[in-house]
Amino acid sequence: MRSAGRMGIHYMQKLHASNVPKELVEKGQNRVIEASLTLIRERAKLKGELVRALGGAVASTSLLGVPLGHNSSFLQGPAFAPPRIREAMWCGSTNSTTEEGKELDDPRILTDVGDVPVQELRDAGVDDDRLMSIISESVKLVMEENPLRPLVLGGDHSISYPVVRAVSEKLGGPIDILHLDAHPDIYHAFEGNKYSHASSFARIMEGGYARRLLQVGIRSINKEGREQGKRFGVEQYEMRTFSQDRQFLENLKLGEGVKGVYISVDVDCMDPAFAPGVSHIEPGGLSFRDVLNILHNLQADVVGADVVEFNPQRDTVDGMTAMVAAKLSAGSMGINYMQKLLTSNVPKEVVKRGQDRVVEASLTLIRERAKLKGELVRGLGGAVASTSLLGIPLGHNSSFLQGPAFAPPLIREAIWCGSTNSTTEEGKILDDQRVLTDVGDLPVQELRDTGIDDDRLMSTVSESVKLVMDENPLRPLVLGGDHSISYPVVRAVSEKLGGPVDILHLDAHPDIYDAFEGNKYSHASSFARIMEGGYARRLLQVGIRSINLEGREQGKRFGVEQYEMRTFSRDRQFLENLKLGEGVKGVYISVDVDCLDPAFAPGVSHFESGGLSFRDVLNILHNLQGDIVGADVVEYNPQRDTADGMTAMVAAKLVRELAAKMSK
């Protein structure tokens, strides 16, 4: 499938050929790049300060995600891997002690600086030469915060080149590399792409960044692979001779006389019986225990590593390969990590200052993306309102499953996957950036990883929405995430416009509990917060079919117009001819994907049969009369979707049709 990232590159190329000045684009790119690096710098600085304050660590592993998949020659699913690996690390199915007895709960063993915003950078028109340099610079920023050492989560294998380059340059000399893979990835330029995932080690060896390169697990190699191996003096250990090589490989000693050892693990080094969630299925590989034996017995000073080519879109339903990749990696400490630090000997003011810097850097990145897109849309001219996507990958306020946190990038992929054209049913062309643009995602998980609470997180979400709205004519179409995001988004829209809005809310549930399970920010309480705050005059809830006494009482308390599915047949004519927004600041639309019957949208956390059809929803949206000033599409759960991503396509079409309705 073609990714949203690729759409981004095409978008910027079109702008270059339009009446938008090239220097305007370049200035915007530079601002986005600097903001991206600042965010990595501040995350790394905070984690370095905290680890140093705890004391006693000579080397501390720090995760850095590089969600890049476009250099894959086959499938691009590895771009979605880093958050899935992190989730598997801390899913609770195992404890936090490694086989060698180290406690991952100790941040001196492991911390996390989040992800390089690869897709947002590509969407700004950054080419691969510059992108590779940005990845290298990000790795160096981690290494500057001694004692942090980078463990990079890919992404496809093309990321190894800029990471190894950074490690070698930062340490001031070559390193030894242990590379576990089914493929040697040493083509000169596979399919003409010098940055192909199949060419990463050619770039590394050409650059002189490695003295020795040992490749283990090889079982898909052709003449060029062997010739390139000989050219660079690579030690290639193929699976057909593994039984005779085992003793040597399980007792390696590397790194003497160089700056250390780098380990690169392509998950497909293993037989697909152990790791089915990969793009390239190559039977006859290593067992998981073979890999661990090699790693555990290695004698070396490991100065960096990566785990790459896990493809969540090919994994089993229960996420078996995510667990494999997680065990190969180490883990993300998340909110629990920071809570422990706050109660340890780390001064609170150190944590607070670091939190402030990361929040400001996160908002700066949104600001610069929005500014670039606003400048470009204004440069094209003629738009009164232009829809701008903003992703809020938040799932922790869900009362059941947290999979909606993974939704935004998969919705984007479905929007531009190529299975349909870019024209909406109402005839608007999504390739026209005056109809739809994108400012990327707020880094929710990275913000939570600094220890900020939900009060501040909700304020940060609101501020992000306002930054989009600052860039007239952009209007926010927010991709959730669970339904808790609607509260800070609506609050921002209302505050920015200076008064209440009317809300059309399509959902199986009214989400109006006072504080579901004691959580005032629960996804089941978002509309209680909205109505309490006076951010809406009218709230129409459509598709309701799971409502209890409290839901009805809260509805009466706030004067909500609740249209239940049991009466939809008689309400249809009214609902398909709505006129909203007169006398207020406009109309906000919130679409929970579970408003649809599960037959139309199985990829949701809460199955509630007897819902709307997809055409019912489109009829309501298409016929609505009102000035739509903001919208969200929430509660798509990729972990419950069909193998072919049916619900991703449903969510994508909702976004497409809403974008057309909002733009003018």
LINQUI-V640805 format. One record per residue. N is the residue number from 1. RES is the residue in three letters. PSI is psi in radians with two decimals (999 if undefined). BURIAL is I if it has 16 or more other C-alpha atoms within 10 Angstrom, else O. D_FIRST is the distance of its C-alpha to the first C-alpha in Angstrom with 2 decimals. Layout:
N/RES/PSI/BURIAL/D_FIRST
N/RES/PSI/BURIAL/D_FIRST
This chain:
1/MET/2.49/O/0.00
2/ARG/2.34/I/3.78
3/SER/2.83/I/6.21
4/ALA/-0.54/I/9.56
5/GLY/-0.72/I/11.26
6/ARG/-0.67/I/10.26
7/MET/-0.70/I/11.44
8/GLY/-0.81/I/14.48
9/ILE/-0.77/I/15.42
10/HIS/-0.67/I/15.35
11/TYR/-0.86/I/17.37
12/MET/-0.60/I/19.94
13/GLN/-0.69/O/20.28
14/LYS/-0.71/O/21.17
15/LEU/-0.65/I/23.63
16/HIS/-0.58/I/25.19
17/ALA/0.01/O/25.93
18/SER/-2.78/O/27.34
19/ASN/0.30/O/30.65
20/VAL/2.14/I/29.59
21/PRO/2.39/O/31.71
22/LYS/-0.67/O/29.95
23/GLU/-0.50/O/32.23
24/LEU/-0.75/O/31.18
25/VAL/-0.80/I/27.54
26/GLU/-0.71/I/28.71
27/LYS/-0.73/O/31.03
28/GLY/-0.74/I/28.37
29/GLN/-0.80/I/26.06
30/ASN/-0.68/I/29.07
31/ARG/-0.72/I/29.86
32/VAL/-0.71/I/26.40
33/ILE/-0.83/I/26.50
34/GLU/-0.69/O/30.02
35/ALA/-0.65/I/29.25
36/SER/-0.79/I/26.35
37/LEU/-0.61/I/28.73
38/THR/-0.69/I/31.51
39/LEU/-0.77/I/29.60
40/ILE/-0.77/I/28.98
41/ARG/-0.80/I/32.63
42/GLU/-0.63/I/34.04
43/ARG/-0.81/I/32.15
44/ALA/-0.71/I/33.30
45/LYS/-0.77/I/36.78
46/LEU/-0.83/I/37.15
47/LYS/-0.66/I/36.11
48/GLY/-0.76/I/38.34
49/GLU/-0.73/I/41.26
50/LEU/-0.76/I/40.92
51/VAL/-0.72/I/40.76
52/ARG/-0.63/I/43.70
53/ALA/-0.61/I/45.64
54/LEU/-0.58/I/45.31
55/GLY/2.82/O/46.64
56/GLY/-0.01/O/46.91
57/ALA/2.17/O/43.49
58/VAL/-0.66/O/43.49
59/ALA/2.29/I/39.71
60/SER/2.18/I/37.24
61/THR/2.34/I/33.58
62/SER/2.13/I/31.24
63/LEU/2.45/I/27.56
64/LEU/2.07/I/25.28
65/GLY/2.40/I/21.56
66/VAL/1.51/I/19.25
67/PRO/1.27/I/15.74
68/LEU/2.24/I/14.07
69/GLY/-0.09/I/10.91
70/HIS/-0.21/I/10.24
71/ASN/0.13/I/12.93
72/SER/2.47/I/11.41
73/SER/-0.08/I/11.67
74/PHE/-1.36/O/9.35
75/LEU/2.60/I/7.15
76/GLN/0.20/I/7.18
77/GLY/-0.47/I/8.62
78/PRO/-0.31/I/12.07
79/ALA/-0.38/I/11.84
80/PHE/0.12/I/12.74
81/ALA/-0.77/I/15.56
82/PRO/-0.84/I/18.72
83/PRO/-0.52/I/19.61
84/ARG/-0.65/I/19.03
85/ILE/-0.77/I/21.32
86/ARG/-0.76/I/23.86
87/GLU/-0.75/I/23.94
88/ALA/-0.59/I/24.61
89/MET/-0.62/I/27.36
90/TRP/0.53/I/29.29
91/CYS/-0.20/O/28.50
92/GLY/0.00/O/32.12
93/SER/-0.20/O/31.75
94/THR/2.98/O/33.63
95/ASN/-3.11/O/36.08
96/SER/0.32/I/35.69
97/THR/2.25/O/37.85
98/THR/2.95/O/36.44
99/GLU/-0.49/O/37.92
100/GLU/0.06/O/40.08
101/GLY/0.17/O/41.45
102/LYS/2.50/O/39.93
103/GLU/1.97/O/39.28
104/LEU/-0.26/I/35.91
105/ASP/-0.28/I/37.51
106/ASP/1.97/I/39.51
107/PRO/-0.19/I/37.65
108/ARG/-0.28/I/39.61
109/ILE/-0.73/I/37.45
110/LEU/2.33/I/34.10
111/THR/-3.01/I/32.84
112/ASP/2.27/I/29.59
113/VAL/0.18/I/28.93
114/GLY/-2.81/I/25.47
115/ASP/2.54/I/22.31
116/VAL/2.25/I/21.96
117/PRO/1.25/I/20.06
118/VAL/-0.86/I/17.49
119/GLN/-0.63/I/15.04
120/GLU/-0.64/I/18.19
121/LEU/-0.76/I/19.67
122/ARG/-0.62/I/16.84
123/ASP/-0.37/I/16.95
124/ALA/0.02/I/20.63
125/GLY/0.19/I/19.95
126/VAL/2.22/I/20.91
127/ASP/3.04/O/20.15
128/ASP/-0.52/O/19.60
129/ASP/-0.84/O/23.35
130/ARG/-0.64/O/24.20
131/LEU/-0.75/I/21.43
132/MET/-0.65/I/22.72
133/SER/-0.64/O/26.19
134/ILE/-0.71/I/25.31
135/ILE/-0.79/I/24.00
136/SER/-0.78/I/27.25
137/GLU/-0.64/I/29.31
138/SER/-0.74/I/27.84
139/VAL/-0.73/I/28.86
140/LYS/-0.62/I/32.28
141/LEU/-0.64/I/32.73
142/VAL/-0.81/I/32.36
143/MET/-0.40/I/34.80
144/GLU/-0.41/O/37.29
145/GLU/1.23/I/37.92
146/ASN/2.32/I/39.99
147/PRO/0.45/I/39.76
148/LEU/2.39/I/35.97
149/ARG/2.41/I/33.93
150/PRO/2.26/I/30.12
151/LEU/1.88/I/27.93
152/VAL/2.30/I/24.39
153/LEU/1.99/I/21.41
154/GLY/3.04/I/18.16
155/GLY/2.74/I/15.50
156/ASP/3.07/I/14.90
157/HIS/-0.11/I/18.16
158/SER/-0.36/I/18.40
159/ILE/-0.38/I/20.04
160/SER/-0.60/I/23.05
161/TYR/-0.99/I/24.41
162/PRO/-0.49/I/25.04
163/VAL/-0.86/I/26.20
164/VAL/-0.72/I/28.65
165/ARG/-0.80/I/29.82
166/ALA/-0.78/I/30.66
167/VAL/-0.80/I/32.47
168/SER/-0.81/I/34.47
169/GLU/-0.69/O/35.39
170/LYS/-0.64/I/36.36
171/LEU/-0.24/I/38.53
172/GLY/0.49/O/40.02
173/GLY/3.06/I/39.36
174/PRO/2.86/I/37.30
175/ILE/2.95/I/36.25
176/ASP/2.54/I/35.72
177/ILE/2.27/I/32.24
178/LEU/2.03/I/31.52
179/HIS/1.99/I/28.03
180/LEU/2.16/I/26.86
181/ASP/2.71/I/23.96
182/ALA/-0.35/I/23.23
183/HIS/2.60/I/22.62
184/PRO/-0.33/I/24.89
185/ASP/0.84/I/22.23
186/ILE/0.31/I/24.95
187/TYR/2.61/I/23.79
188/HIS/-0.87/I/25.34
189/ALA/1.54/I/22.17
190/PHE/2.22/I/19.42
191/GLU/0.55/O/17.93
192/GLY/0.05/O/20.02
193/ASN/1.91/O/18.52
194/LYS/-0.33/I/21.43
195/TYR/0.24/I/19.39
196/SER/2.61/I/16.99
197/HIS/-0.29/I/16.91
198/ALA/0.09/I/18.89
199/SER/0.10/I/21.54
200/SER/-0.67/I/22.43
201/PHE/-0.32/I/25.75
202/ALA/-0.76/I/26.85
203/ARG/-0.70/I/26.72
204/ILE/-0.81/I/28.58
205/MET/-0.65/I/31.27
206/GLU/-0.66/O/31.73
207/GLY/-0.12/O/32.37
208/GLY/0.43/O/35.02
209/TYR/-0.20/I/33.52
210/ALA/2.45/I/34.24
211/ARG/-0.98/I/37.46
212/ARG/2.45/I/36.38
213/LEU/1.97/I/32.93
214/LEU/2.15/I/32.97
215/GLN/2.14/I/29.91
216/VAL/2.39/I/30.14
217/GLY/0.06/I/28.25
218/ILE/2.28/I/27.21
219/ARG/0.13/I/26.54
220/SER/1.57/O/24.00
221/ILE/2.37/O/25.85
222/ASN/-2.97/O/26.83
223/LYS/-0.78/O/29.66
224/GLU/-0.67/O/28.11
225/GLY/-0.71/I/27.36
226/ARG/-0.69/O/31.01
227/GLU/-0.73/O/32.40
228/GLN/-0.65/I/30.57
229/GLY/-0.78/I/31.83
230/LYS/-0.72/O/35.34
231/ARG/-0.72/O/35.07
232/PHE/0.07/I/34.34
233/GLY/0.59/O/36.55
234/VAL/2.45/I/33.82
235/GLU/1.78/O/35.05
236/GLN/2.09/I/32.55
237/TYR/1.86/I/33.21
238/GLU/2.69/I/31.51
239/MET/-0.48/I/31.21
240/ARG/-0.30/O/33.55
241/THR/0.27/O/36.32
242/PHE/-0.63/I/35.38
243/SER/-0.64/O/38.39
244/GLN/-0.35/O/40.76
245/ASP/-0.19/O/38.94
246/ARG/-0.86/O/38.59
247/GLN/-0.72/O/41.87
248/PHE/-0.81/O/41.22
249/LEU/-0.45/I/37.66
250/GLU/0.16/I/38.83
251/ASN/0.77/O/41.55
252/LEU/2.54/O/39.98
253/LYS/1.98/O/41.78
254/LEU/2.84/I/39.92
255/GLY/-0.12/I/40.33
256/GLU/2.28/O/44.03
257/GLY/-0.03/O/44.93
258/VAL/-3.00/I/41.60
259/LYS/0.04/I/40.09
260/GLY/-2.93/I/38.48
261/VAL/2.41/I/35.61
262/TYR/2.37/I/31.85
263/ILE/2.22/I/29.78
264/SER/2.06/I/26.11
265/VAL/1.89/I/24.61
266/ASP/2.18/I/21.32
267/VAL/-0.44/I/20.89
268/ASP/0.09/I/20.31
269/CYS/-0.46/I/23.93
270/MET/2.67/I/24.75
271/ASP/2.48/I/24.80
272/PRO/-0.27/I/21.95
273/ALA/-0.52/I/24.83
274/PHE/-0.44/I/25.17
275/ALA/1.40/I/21.58
276/PRO/-0.35/I/19.05
277/GLY/1.12/I/16.26
278/VAL/2.80/I/15.09
279/SER/-0.62/I/12.36
280/HIS/1.85/I/15.21
281/ILE/2.00/I/17.77
282/GLU/1.67/I/21.13
283/PRO/2.83/O/24.16
284/GLY/0.47/I/27.54
285/GLY/-2.97/I/26.87
286/LEU/2.67/I/28.91
287/SER/2.88/I/29.86
288/PHE/-0.66/I/29.39
289/ARG/-0.63/O/33.16
290/ASP/-0.82/O/33.16
291/VAL/-0.82/I/30.90
292/LEU/-0.67/O/33.12
293/ASN/-0.74/O/36.24
294/ILE/-0.79/I/35.14
295/LEU/-0.79/I/34.26
296/HIS/-0.62/O/37.30
297/ASN/-0.11/O/39.76
298/LEU/2.26/I/38.56
299/GLN/1.94/I/41.40
300/ALA/2.78/I/40.06
301/ASP/1.76/O/39.70
302/VAL/1.99/I/35.96
303/VAL/-0.13/I/35.16
304/GLY/2.84/I/31.38
305/ALA/2.88/I/28.43
306/ASP/2.69/I/24.71
307/VAL/2.06/I/22.58
308/VAL/2.92/I/19.07
309/GLU/0.26/I/15.99
310/PHE/2.26/I/16.17
311/ASN/1.75/I/12.82
312/PRO/-0.46/I/13.58
313/GLN/-0.12/I/10.76
314/ARG/0.09/I/12.74
315/ASP/2.91/I/16.09
316/THR/2.86/O/18.90
317/VAL/-0.61/O/19.72
318/ASP/0.12/O/22.55
319/GLY/0.68/I/20.65
320/MET/-0.80/I/22.63
321/THR/-0.48/I/20.69
322/ALA/-0.70/I/20.71
323/MET/-0.64/I/24.47
324/VAL/-0.85/I/24.59
325/ALA/-0.65/I/22.88
326/ALA/-0.72/I/25.20
327/LYS/-0.60/I/28.24
328/LEU/-0.65/I/27.37
329/SER/-2.39/I/27.11
330/ALA/-1.05/I/29.77
331/GLY/2.85/I/28.95
332/SER/2.28/I/28.85
333/MET/-0.45/I/32.22
334/GLY/-2.73/I/31.09
335/ILE/-0.59/I/33.72
336/ASN/-0.67/O/36.02
337/TYR/-0.86/I/36.33
338/MET/-0.63/I/37.49
339/GLN/-0.68/O/39.85
340/LYS/-0.72/I/41.50
341/LEU/-0.65/I/41.88
342/LEU/-0.43/I/43.45
343/THR/0.12/O/46.09
344/SER/-2.73/O/46.67
345/ASN/0.29/O/48.75
346/VAL/2.16/I/46.20
347/PRO/2.37/O/47.83
348/LYS/-0.58/O/46.27
349/GLU/-0.50/O/46.57
350/VAL/-0.79/O/44.33
351/VAL/-0.80/I/41.59
352/LYS/-0.78/I/42.19
353/ARG/-0.72/O/42.06
354/GLY/-0.73/I/38.82
355/GLN/-0.80/I/37.27
356/ASP/-0.73/O/38.46
357/ARG/-0.71/I/36.97
358/VAL/-0.71/I/33.51
359/VAL/-0.82/I/33.58
360/GLU/-0.71/O/34.71
361/ALA/-0.65/I/32.11
362/SER/-0.77/I/29.32
363/LEU/-0.61/I/30.76
364/THR/-0.69/I/31.24
365/LEU/-0.76/I/27.56
366/ILE/-0.76/I/26.78
367/ARG/-0.80/I/29.73
368/GLU/-0.64/I/28.63
369/ARG/-0.81/I/25.05
370/ALA/-0.69/I/26.62
371/LYS/-0.78/I/29.31
372/LEU/-0.83/I/27.01
373/LYS/-0.66/I/25.00
374/GLY/-0.76/I/28.33
375/GLU/-0.72/I/29.89
376/LEU/-0.75/I/27.13
377/VAL/-0.74/I/27.19
378/ARG/-0.61/I/30.97
379/GLY/-0.61/I/30.92
380/LEU/-0.57/I/29.09
381/GLY/2.80/O/31.74
382/GLY/-0.01/O/32.32
383/ALA/2.20/I/30.51
384/VAL/-0.66/O/32.72
385/ALA/2.26/I/29.94
386/SER/2.20/I/26.39
387/THR/2.32/I/23.95
388/SER/2.15/I/22.63
389/LEU/2.46/I/20.19
390/LEU/2.10/I/21.67
391/GLY/2.37/I/20.20
392/ILE/1.51/I/22.84
393/PRO/1.26/I/21.39
394/LEU/2.23/I/24.65
395/GLY/-0.07/I/25.25
396/HIS/-0.21/I/28.68
397/ASN/0.14/I/30.65
398/SER/2.48/I/29.27
399/SER/-0.07/O/32.06
400/PHE/-1.34/O/30.00
401/LEU/2.59/I/26.46
402/GLN/0.22/I/24.89
403/GLY/-0.47/I/21.19
404/PRO/-0.31/I/20.73
405/ALA/-0.38/I/21.04
406/PHE/0.07/I/17.42
407/ALA/-0.77/I/16.12
408/PRO/-0.85/I/15.78
409/PRO/-0.51/I/12.75
410/LEU/-0.55/I/10.80
411/ILE/-0.76/I/12.24
412/ARG/-0.77/I/11.25
413/GLU/-0.75/I/7.52
414/ALA/-0.59/I/8.17
415/ILE/-0.67/I/10.48
416/TRP/0.46/I/8.37
417/CYS/-0.20/I/5.08
418/GLY/-0.02/O/7.14
419/SER/-0.20/O/8.50
420/THR/2.97/O/11.67
421/ASN/-3.13/O/13.72
422/SER/0.32/I/14.97
423/THR/2.25/O/18.41
424/THR/2.97/I/19.78
425/GLU/-0.51/O/22.26
426/GLU/0.06/O/25.08
427/GLY/0.12/O/23.99
428/LYS/2.54/I/22.94
429/ILE/2.02/I/20.33
430/LEU/-0.32/I/17.96
431/ASP/-0.31/I/17.56
432/ASP/2.00/I/21.23
433/GLN/-0.18/I/21.62
434/ARG/-0.25/I/24.85
435/VAL/-0.78/I/22.93
436/LEU/2.27/I/20.30
437/THR/-3.03/I/20.02
438/ASP/2.27/I/19.16
439/VAL/0.16/I/21.51
440/GLY/-2.84/I/19.39
441/ASP/2.50/I/20.67
442/LEU/2.28/I/24.23
443/PRO/1.29/I/24.46
444/VAL/-0.84/I/25.99
445/GLN/-0.64/I/26.02
446/GLU/-0.64/I/27.51
447/LEU/-0.78/I/30.12
448/ARG/-0.56/I/31.05
449/ASP/-0.34/I/31.30
450/THR/-0.14/I/34.11
451/GLY/0.13/I/36.04
452/ILE/2.56/I/36.09
453/ASP/3.07/O/36.92
454/ASP/-0.48/O/35.35
455/ASP/-0.85/O/37.95
456/ARG/-0.61/O/36.81
457/LEU/-0.76/I/33.10
458/MET/-0.66/I/33.48
459/SER/-0.63/O/35.42
460/THR/-0.69/I/32.73
461/VAL/-0.82/I/30.10
462/SER/-0.77/I/32.62
463/GLU/-0.64/I/33.28
464/SER/-0.75/I/29.60
465/VAL/-0.73/I/29.49
466/LYS/-0.61/I/32.71
467/LEU/-0.63/I/31.39
468/VAL/-0.80/I/28.67
469/MET/-0.38/I/31.41
470/ASP/-0.48/I/33.66
471/GLU/1.26/I/31.51
472/ASN/2.33/I/32.59
473/PRO/0.46/I/31.00
474/LEU/2.38/I/28.09
475/ARG/2.41/I/27.96
476/PRO/2.25/I/26.04
477/LEU/1.86/I/23.30
478/VAL/2.32/I/22.81
479/LEU/2.01/I/19.93
480/GLY/3.03/I/21.55
481/GLY/2.75/I/22.39
482/ASP/3.06/I/25.26
483/HIS/-0.11/I/27.75
484/SER/-0.38/I/30.17
485/ILE/-0.39/I/28.40
486/SER/-0.60/I/29.75
487/TYR/-0.99/I/33.24
488/PRO/-0.49/I/32.84
489/VAL/-0.86/I/30.59
490/VAL/-0.72/I/33.12
491/ARG/-0.78/I/35.94
492/ALA/-0.78/I/34.54
493/VAL/-0.81/I/34.05
494/SER/-0.80/I/37.56
495/GLU/-0.68/O/39.21
496/LYS/-0.65/I/37.62
497/LEU/-0.24/I/38.69
498/GLY/0.46/O/42.08
499/GLY/3.07/I/42.30
500/PRO/2.83/I/40.82
501/VAL/2.91/I/38.05
502/ASP/2.50/I/37.55
503/ILE/2.27/I/34.69
504/LEU/2.04/I/32.82
505/HIS/1.98/I/31.41
506/LEU/2.15/I/29.40
507/ASP/2.71/I/29.46
508/ALA/-0.35/I/30.82
509/HIS/2.59/I/33.05
510/PRO/-0.32/I/35.33
511/ASP/0.85/I/34.54
512/ILE/0.31/I/38.07
513/TYR/2.61/I/39.79
514/ASP/-0.86/I/42.12
515/ALA/1.55/I/40.66
516/PHE/2.22/I/38.75
517/GLU/0.57/O/39.80
518/GLY/0.06/O/41.56
519/ASN/1.90/O/38.52
520/LYS/-0.33/I/39.09
521/TYR/0.24/I/35.47
522/SER/2.61/I/34.07
523/HIS/-0.28/I/31.20
524/ALA/0.10/I/33.93
525/SER/0.09/I/36.29
526/SER/-0.67/I/34.37
527/PHE/-0.32/I/36.15
528/ALA/-0.75/I/39.52
529/ARG/-0.70/I/39.01
530/ILE/-0.81/I/37.98
531/MET/-0.66/I/41.02
532/GLU/-0.67/O/43.39
533/GLY/-0.12/O/42.44
534/GLY/0.45/O/43.23
535/TYR/-0.16/I/39.83
536/ALA/2.45/I/39.61
537/ARG/-0.99/I/42.30
538/ARG/2.45/I/40.75
539/LEU/1.97/I/38.16
540/LEU/2.15/I/36.98
541/GLN/2.13/I/35.14
542/VAL/2.39/I/33.53
543/GLY/0.07/I/32.18
544/ILE/2.27/I/34.46
545/ARG/0.15/I/35.21
546/SER/1.56/O/35.75
547/ILE/2.37/O/38.69
548/ASN/-2.97/O/41.88
549/LEU/-0.76/O/45.24
550/GLU/-0.68/O/44.21
551/GLY/-0.71/I/41.28
552/ARG/-0.70/O/43.74
553/GLU/-0.72/O/46.41
554/GLN/-0.65/I/44.11
555/GLY/-0.78/I/42.96
556/LYS/-0.71/O/46.62
557/ARG/-0.71/O/47.40
558/PHE/0.07/I/44.86
559/GLY/0.60/O/45.34
560/VAL/2.45/I/41.80
561/GLU/1.78/O/41.14
562/GLN/2.10/I/39.45
563/TYR/1.85/I/38.18
564/GLU/2.69/I/37.69
565/MET/-0.49/I/35.82
566/ARG/-0.29/O/39.11
567/THR/0.25/O/40.37
568/PHE/-0.61/I/37.23
569/SER/-0.63/O/38.58
570/ARG/-0.33/O/41.54
571/ASP/-0.19/O/39.71
572/ARG/-0.86/O/36.97
573/GLN/-0.72/O/38.83
574/PHE/-0.82/O/39.60
575/LEU/-0.45/I/36.12
576/GLU/0.15/I/34.52
577/ASN/0.76/O/36.96
578/LEU/2.54/O/37.02
579/LYS/1.98/O/38.57
580/LEU/2.84/I/38.22
581/GLY/-0.14/I/38.92
582/GLU/2.29/O/42.32
583/GLY/-0.02/O/44.67
584/VAL/-2.97/I/42.06
585/LYS/0.05/I/39.48
586/GLY/-2.92/I/36.66
587/VAL/2.39/I/34.23
588/TYR/2.37/I/31.65
589/ILE/2.23/I/29.10
590/SER/2.06/I/27.80
591/VAL/1.90/I/25.37
592/ASP/2.18/I/25.12
593/VAL/-0.43/I/22.39
594/ASP/0.09/I/25.04
595/CYS/-0.48/I/27.11
596/LEU/2.61/I/25.21
597/ASP/2.50/I/26.40
598/PRO/-0.34/I/24.34
599/ALA/-0.54/O/23.75
600/PHE/-0.43/I/21.50
601/ALA/1.40/I/20.12
602/PRO/-0.33/I/20.59
603/GLY/1.11/I/18.73
604/VAL/2.82/I/21.84
605/SER/-0.60/I/24.59
606/HIS/1.88/I/27.45
607/PHE/2.08/I/27.52
608/GLU/1.74/I/30.02
609/SER/2.81/O/30.42
610/GLY/0.48/I/31.97
611/GLY/-2.96/I/29.78
612/LEU/2.68/I/28.65
613/SER/2.87/I/26.39
614/PHE/-0.65/I/23.41
615/ARG/-0.62/O/25.53
616/ASP/-0.82/O/28.44
617/VAL/-0.81/I/26.56
618/LEU/-0.66/I/25.42
619/ASN/-0.74/O/28.99
620/ILE/-0.79/I/30.39
621/LEU/-0.80/I/28.12
622/HIS/-0.63/I/28.42
623/ASN/-0.12/O/32.19
624/LEU/2.30/I/32.93
625/GLN/2.08/I/35.41
626/GLY/2.75/I/35.34
627/ASP/1.84/I/34.33
628/ILE/2.02/I/31.24
629/VAL/-0.12/I/31.55
630/GLY/2.83/I/28.86
631/ALA/2.87/I/26.50
632/ASP/2.68/I/24.37
633/VAL/2.06/I/21.79
634/VAL/2.93/I/22.52
635/GLU/0.28/I/22.60
636/TYR/2.26/I/19.07
637/ASN/1.75/I/19.03
638/PRO/-0.46/I/15.75
639/GLN/-0.14/I/18.15
640/ARG/0.08/I/19.44
641/ASP/2.90/I/16.38
642/THR/2.87/O/15.60
643/ALA/-0.54/O/13.41
644/ASP/0.14/O/10.87
645/GLY/0.66/I/11.00
646/MET/-0.80/I/13.42
647/THR/-0.49/I/15.26
648/ALA/-0.72/I/12.48
649/MET/-0.63/I/12.07
650/VAL/-0.86/I/15.88
651/ALA/-0.69/I/16.26
652/ALA/-0.71/I/13.93
653/LYS/-0.62/I/16.09
654/LEU/-0.76/I/19.15
655/VAL/-0.78/I/18.26
656/ARG/-0.81/I/17.68
657/GLU/-0.62/I/20.98
658/LEU/-0.72/I/22.84
659/ALA/-0.73/I/21.89
660/ALA/-0.69/I/23.29
661/LYS/-0.63/I/26.34
662/MET/-0.57/I/27.07
663/SER/2.63/I/26.85
664/LYS/999/I/29.78
